[in-house]
Amino acid sequence: MFFLLINSFIGINNVKSAENIKITYSIFSRTISVNSLKEYSLTGKPEKKLKRILNNINSSNEQKLDILNKNFDMPLTIASKLLYSEIGNVVLARLSKIIHPVNARDEYTGKLALRSSIIKGIDLGGGKINLVNFFEGYPTKTVVLNVSALSRILDKVESISELLEFFTNAPLNKIRTN
């Protein structure tokens, strides 16, 4: 009750998850709704705005849907260990340059948002996480996806599959053995 009273006086909005993804590339940006991304992942049919963005990606519709819907088994206990480990902090620091809240001015804020999104995404997915659940779990109304920063990282790896495998399997194997 006390929290609700303070919340109404201060005017804090309780944001449960991201509603929009602001995709930035250099000086350009487009915003899509998380719901349109989810709908696309379920039906395979993007709305007009999302379709324009997807047309700029050089892969088939099937490959795009595979990436969106690829589930990773991620028990919460292992995810927690990973997110708070040394390697987890390094991964989160790098990811926070690519995916971050709109007004994040520091790496720390980005890392907190990513941790929250991953944990909530795993919960939404019942022990599994995919990109849609990740964005649904993001703790701010709008999340920024910096394509320029993503491109710099993708230049260093051969494929998105390799990137996803690196960020999920390699650190998990180390933690599972400890």
Buried (B, 14 or more C-beta within 10 A) or exposed (E): EEEEEEEEEEEEEEEEBBBBBBBBBEEEEBBBBBEBBBBBBEEEEBBEEBEEBBEEEEEEEEEBBEBBEBEBEBEEEBBBBBBEBEEBBEBBBEBBBBBBBEEBEEBEBBBBBBBBBBBBBBEBBEEBBBBBBBBBBBBBBBBBBBBEBBEEEBEEEEEBEEBBEEBBEEBBEEBEEE
